[in-house]
Amino acid sequence: MKTIRQEIIELIEDNPMTAKDISQSLGLEEKQVTEHLEHIRQSVKKQGKKLVITPPKCLSCGFVFSKRDKLTPPGRCPECRSSHIQDPEFAIK
């Protein structure tokens, strides 16, 4: 039997997914997924792999949140104040 973290790792290995996509695939809440991703970031590092995060992007003005370390999507764009934000995607490489 696999753990939830092992299932998440299998899902996102070379296949970028948002936390929402992962939560729908595994039947978890998004908050739980982001908590697991924090731990996965550390454990895959020990295996010589990396949790790659495609940063969120404002769909209104195109601003990219490239310096953001948080795994949750931002609420508003600092440039245009829009809340129309593309969720970050996660993959393991």
N, C-alpha and C positions, 0 to 999 in steps of 0.2 A: 504494500500500500504506500503510495507516494504522499508526501506532505504537501500542503498548499503551496509552500515556497518552491518545492520541486516542480509542481505543476505550472506555476507562473514562469519559472525558468525555462521549461520546455516550450511554453507558449511563445515567449518573446525571444528565444534564441534564433538570431538571424531573421526575425519577423517582427518589425516594429508595430507596437500596439499602444493605444491610449489606456489609461487606468479604467476608463469607462468600458472599453472593449474587453479588457481582462476581467472586470467585475461581471460583465454579462456572460462571458464564457464559463466562468467558474461559480457563478451564483453568489458572489460576495458583494459587500458594499464597497464603494470607491475608496472610502476612508481606510478600510481594512487593506485594500490593495496597496495604497501608498505607504502604509505602515510596513507591510511585507517587503515592498521595494527598497525601503531604507536598509533593511537587514540583508536583502539580496545583494545590494550594492557592495556591502562589506564581504559577504561570503564568496562572491564570484571573483573578487579582487585577489583572494587567497589562492584561487585556482588559475590565476594568470589571465583572467578574462575581465571584461569591463562592462558595466551597465552604461550604455550609450543613451543619452537623452537628446531627442530632437526638441529644441526649445519651443515654447509657445510663441504664437505670432498673432498680432492684431489683424483681424480680417477686414477692418475698416481702413487703416492707414498703412499697414504692412510692417509696423514696428516689431522687431524680433527681440524677445527677452533672453538674449544670449548670456547674460551674466547672472542669471537666476539659478540658485542652488536648490531651491525648494522643489519638491516633486509634484506639488499641487499646482493647478493652473491659477494664474493671477486673476484678480477680480476685475481690474480695469487697466486700460492702457495709459501709461504716463504721458504719452504724446497727445492723444486725441480724447482721452477719457471714455472711450467706447468700452463696453463690456462684451463685445463680440470677439472673443478670443479663441483661437484654435488650441485645443488641448495638447500638452506635450506628449510625445511618443517615446516608448521605452523599448530597447532591444539589448540583447547580450551578444557581444562579439569577442 
